[in-house]
Amino acid sequence: MMSCCVLPNEYTFSAVLPICGEIGVVCNGEQVHCLILKHGFVLDLFVGSALVDMYGKCGDMRLAMKVFDEMPERNLVSWNSMINGFLGNKMYGDAVGVFKEVVGVKCVGVNEVTFSSVLSACGNLGGLDIGRQVHGLVLKYGLVSLGYVKNSVMDMYVKCGFLEDAYKLFRTIEDRDVVTWNVIAMGCVQKGNFGEACKFFWDMRCEGISPDEASFSTVLHAAASIAALEQGSLVHNQVIKTGFGCNLCTVNSLIKMYAKCGSLADAHRVFDECEGKNVVTWTTMISAFQQHGCAYQAIELFKNMLDEGIKPSYITFVSVLSACSHTGRVDEGFYYFNAMSEQHNVNPGHEHYACMVDLLSRAGRLGEAKNFVQSMPIEPDASVWGALLGACNRFGNLEMGVEVAKRLFEIEPDNPGNYVLLSNIYTRNGRVKEASESYCFFPENFEMGIIVRNIKRFHHFQKGLRSSRDDW
């Protein structure tokens, strides 16, 4: 268009800017912004709103705010673009702040898009008080009958952890759609009510509502969490019946469900039948093998994945390194660890370092494991030191165990497992007195007690100690 000497107008820019936002390349948007300035459309209301929206979607809220502040006139689209920009960039407090401003602007007003966005921000903030106030405004503006808004209110209560409030609203909704059912089911999963989540799925089917990708992902996660294989198999039938058998997200959830329910054969069957596997599919199956103790199969599958040209992820390497650890493949483990950054542009994290410490420790190379920890380019966390302490317990290394335990006491003083491991190390070395004394370092607010009963009496132990007065 420009090469043909055809000049753009406000409609051209309003059409091009959303495309820049969708692809998320801010440099393209900035070039269009320069043309807007050059052709004198920067003060146009619709162009300004489109600029705010574009910068928000590209993750540059500084420029979005600059454009917004310089707009001589703003409409509801402008305000909604700012709220959505903050929401999309996880700046939830700022999104709520802009909402408070727009509510005070009499000539603008708010609509269902405004409420949906700010309710999502409240939910992600866990801001129940402001969420309730927004719910009140929804009622005041007469928008509560809109399914879009009701679902957003319900989602806010779920994210804030108030499932009962979500239940109450759910019961009042007559025209429930798939989103309504998904929100309440997700709330159940969030609260650990996995059986209830499964029940809502089947209730939804009884009402003739067709499930979507989110429905299957939620119910399969619920079934996996309680190892309900029969329930998961029934859901699998629904997946096939409703045509979601080729949906990668659903397939990945099926593999994970079967693996967590102990049916590795079914998980592998779903994996083999899947076409167009992505990195999540491969990683899920590799993790399933590793968690079931099939470390050799996990490593072989990883090699197949590389042969297929699939780029491994951060999580993939956690499973692979763990598999190497459990099979004693020290050299191979170090090869994959080094290949992470050198060949696959994946920076090792604490989980990977913990796997490497475990790899060396299982091979009895505790000194090397300790040196590996001390040479880490990032500060070792509890998972790394914990792997080394576990190795000290396994091999009865008292000197190193005491040193590592002290580090862990500083990092996570309230974790009782570390004190127990130190006590075990003392016991393995015949240091019973020190083992008993190690319990005295437990946090003051931590209560631990064991009651042992024989034919004649009870014995009550607290923090590893017992006095004769504890017998009755």
N, C-alpha and C positions, 0 to 999 in steps of 0.2 A: 504493500500500500504506500509506504513512505518512498520506496524506490520509483513509484509511478507518479510521484509529486502530488499525491492526494493527501490533503491535510486532515489530521484526525480532529474530532470534536469531542464534546463531553460524553456523548454516547459511546464513542470508540473507547475512550479511556475507562469508562464504567464497565465495559465488556471485557477489556483486556486484564485489568487489575485482579479480578477474581481468579483468573487462570494462573497468574503469578502466585497468588496465595495458595492455590490448590497444589501446585508443584513444590511450593515451599522454598523457592530460590530467591532470596532477598535481593541479590544483585540485579536480577531481571526487573524486579519491582522498582528498584532505585533508578534504573535507566528510564522506565516509564514515568516515574516521578519527575525526572529532569525534563522530559518532554512536556509534561503537564505545566511545569513552571515556564518553560520556553514559550508555550502557546497560550499562556494566560488563563488556564482553567483551574488554578489552585484554589480559588475562592468559590468554585461551584460546589453546592451542597452535596450533590450525588457523587461527584468525583472525590470530594474530601472524605465522605463516608466509606467509599470503596478503598481509598488509601489506608484509612484506619484499619479496615478489615484485612487488607493485604498484609500490612506490617504485623498485625496480630498473629495471623496464620503462619507467617515466616519466623515468628519467635522474637521479633524486635519491638518490644513494647515501649522502649524509649522513644523511637521514632513515631510509633502509633500515638503516644501521648502528645508528642510535639505537634503533629498534624492536628489532632483533636483540639488542643488548646488554642491553635491559631485559626480554627474555623470561625468565621464571623457569624455563622448560623448553624444550628444543629437540630436535627430531627430525631425521631425515635430510633431510626436505623443507625444513626451515628452513635447514640448512647448504647444500643444493643451490641454494636460492633466492639465498643470498648469493653463492655462486660464480658462478651464472649472471648475477646482477646486475652483478658486476664485469666479467664477460666481455662482456656486452652493452654496457657503457659503456667498453670498451677499456682497462680498468684491470687488465691481465693479471697484473701482479706481485701485486696484492692478491688476485686469484682464486687464484693459486698459494699465497699465504700462508694463506688460509682453508682450502684443501685440506690443508695441512700440519697445521693445527689439528685438523680433523675426523678425520684419520687417528689422531691421538693420543687421541681420545675413544673409549674402549673400548665404551661402551654404545650407541654410534650405528652405527658401521660405515659402509661406503661401497658404492655400487652402480654399475651401468653408466652412469647419468646423471652421477654424480660424475666418473667417469673420462673420459667423453667431453668434459665441460666443461673439466676441467683440462688435458687433452691439447690441446684447441683453444687454451687460454691459453698453454701451453708453445710451441706452434707459432708463434703470433703474436709471442711474445717472442723467438723464435729460441733458446729455452733448451734446447739439446740434452741437456745433462747432467741437468737435472731431468726432462726428457721421458723419458730412458732409465730413470731411477729409477721414474717412474710406470709405464712399460712393465713393469718388473720387478714392481711391485705388482699389475698386471693379471694377470700369470702366477701370482703368489702367491695371489690371490683366486679363481683359476680362471675368470676371465671372458674369457679369450682366445678361446674358441670362439664368442662372440657376435659376429655380423657387425657390429653397431653399434659395438662397441668396437674390433674389428680395423680397421675403416675409419678410426676416430679416431686410432689409433696410426700407421697408414700416412700419414694426413694430416699428423700432427705431424712425421714424418720429412721429408715433402715440403716443408713450410713452413720447416723448419730447413735445407733445402738438401742433405739427405742422401738423394738419390734411390736410391742403391744399397741402402740399408737398407729403403727402401720397396719396391724390387723384390723383395728377399729375402722380405719378409712377403707380398707379393702372390702370389708363386709357391707359398706354403704354403696359401693360401686356396682351398678347393675349391668352396664355395658362394658364388661371387662374385656380387654384385648390381650394379645400375647405378651405385650410389655408389662401389663398389670400383673399377670401371673408370674412372669420372670422376676419382677422386682420382689414379690413376696417370697418366692422360692429362694432367691439369692439371700434375702434377709434371714431365712431359716438356716441356710448353710453358714452364714456369717456367725450366727449364734450357736452353731453346733447341733441344731435340730435337723439332722440329716434325714431321719425317717419322715418328718413332717414335710420336708422339701420334696421327697419322692411322692408323698400323698398329694401335694398340690399339683404335681405334674399330671398325675392320673385324673385328678378332678378337672383339670383344664381340658384333657382329652375327652372326658365325659360331656363337657359343655360344647364340644365340637370345635374347639380352638386348635388350629394347626400350630405345632411347635416350630420354633426357628432354631438357628444355630446356638443362641444363648440358652434356650430352653434345654437342649440336649447337653450342652456343656455343664450346666448347673446340676441337672439330675444325675448325670454320670459321675460327677464329682461327689455328689451326696452318696450315691450307691457305693463308690469306691471307698469313701471314708468309713463306712460301717461294714465293709467287705461283704456287701449284699450281692453275691454273684447272680442269684436267680432274678433279683430285681434288675440288675444291669443287663442281663440277657433279654429280659422283656423289653427294656428300653431299646436295645439293639434291634429288636424286631420292628419297633416303631421307626427307628432310623431308616431301615430298609424300606418300610411301607411308605414313608413320607418323602422318599427320594433324596435323603441326606447321606446316603452311603458313599458318595463321592466328595462330600464336603470335608476338606482337610482338617478343619478345626474339630469337627465331630469325630472323624477317624482317630485323631490324636487323643481325644478324650476317651474313646473306646479302648484304645491300646492301654492307656493308663489305668482305666477301670479294671480291665481283665487282669492286668499285672498286679494291681493292689489287692484284688480278690483272690489271688493265688493261682489263676489260670493262665500260666505263661503260654501254653499251647494256643489258646484262643487269641491272646494278644499277638502272637507271632502270625497266626492265620490272617487276622485283620491287617497286619502290617504287610504281609505278602500280597494280599488282594488289592492293596491301595496303589493307585496309579498317580504319578506326579508327586511323589513324596517330597516334602520340604525338610528343612533342617530340624524342625520341631518333631516331625514324624520319626526321623532317624534317631534323634536324641532320646525321645521317649522310649523307643525300643531298646536302645543301648542301655539306658538307665534301668529298664525292666530286667534285662539279663543280669546286670551288675547287682541289683537289689536281691535277686533270687539266687545269688551265689554262682551264676554262670559267667564267670569273669572271662574265660577263654572265648565264649561266644560273643561277649560284649566287644572285646578287642577285634575279633574277626569282622564283626558287623561294622565297626568303625572304619576298618580298612576298606570294606566294600563301599562305605559312604564316600570316602575320599576318591575311590576309583570312579564313582558316579559323578564326580565333580562338585559335590555339595560342600559348601564352606562350613566347617564346624563352628559352633558357638561357645561362649563362655561355659554354659552348662554342660555341653558335650564333653569338654575336657575334664570337668569334675568327675564324671562317670568313668571316663577312660582311665584317668590316673588312679582312681580308686580301684578299678579292675586290675591294673598293673600291680598295685600294692597287694591285693589279695592273692595274686598268683606269683608273687616274688620276682616279677620282671623289672628289676631295678634299672638296668641299662635302657630297656625299652621305655620305661617310665620317664627317665631323664630325656630321652630322645623326643618324646611327645611334649614334655614340659618346655624344652627349648624351642621346639617347632611352633609352639603357640604364638610367640611374638615374632619369630624370625620368618615363618612361612604363612601364618594365618592372621597376623595383625590382631591377635587377642592378648591383651595384657593380663598376666597372671594376677589373681586376687588371693585373698586369705584362704579361700576354700582349696585352691590349687596348692598353695604352700603347705597347708595342713595335710593334704594327700601325700605330698612328697616326704614330709616328716614321717608320716605313717609308713610309707614305702621303705625308707631307710631303717626305721625302727623295727619293722617286722623281719627285716633281714639281719637284725642283731647289730646294726651299725649305729649305735646310739651316739657315739662321739661325732660321727659325720652328720647325724641328724641335728645335733646341737649346733655345730658349726654352720650348718645350712640355715638354721633359724637366725643366728647372729649375723649372717651375711645378707639377710633379706633387705631389698631396697625399700620396702614399706614396713611400718611398725607392726611387729607380730601381735595378733589379737588372741583372745581366749581360745579360739579353735586351734590355733597353731601350737600354743603352749600346752593346751589340753591333750593334743595328740602325743606330744613328747612326754607328758606326765603319765599318760596311759602306758607308753612304752617302758618307762621307768618302773611302773608297777608290774608289768609283764615280766621284766627281766630282773626285778629286785634291786635296781640300781639306787642305793640309798642317797649317796652324795648328790647326784644329779637330781634325784627326785625332790629332795628338800629345797634345792635351789630353784627348780622350776615351780614348785608349789608356792613358794614365796612370791614369785612373779604373778601367779594366778590369783593369790589372795589380794594383791594390789588392784588387779584388773577387775575381778568380779568377787568381791568379798562375801557376797550373799549366796554363792553357789555351794551347796553342801557337798556336792560330788567331789570337789577338789580336796576337801578335808578328809573325806572317806578314803580317797585314793592314797593320800599321804599316810593315813593310819595303816592302810594295808601294806604299804611299802615298809613301814617300821616293823610291822608284824612279821613280814616275810624275812626280815633280817634279825628276828629274835629280840627286837627292842620293844617289848610289850609296854613298858612304862611310858616311853615316848608316844607309842600308839594311843594310849589312853589320854595322855596330856594333849595330843593334837586336837581332840574334840573340844578342849577348853577354848580354842581359838575361834570356835563357831560364833557367828554374830549373836549379840545379846538377844535380838528379837527372833532368833530362829529356835523353834521348839522341835526337839527330836526325842522320841520315846519308843521303847520296845517293851512289850509285856510278854513274858514267857510263863507258861503254866505247866506244872507237873501234877502228879496225883495229889500231893499234899498242900501245895501252896502256889501263889503267884509270885513272880519276881518282876519288879518294875525297874527298868534301866532308863536313865536319862543322860544324854550326852556321853554315853559310854560308861557311866558310873552307876554303882548300885550300893546303897547302904542297907544294913539289916532292917532298918525301919521301913524299907520299901517292900518287905515281905508281908503277905497277909493270906 
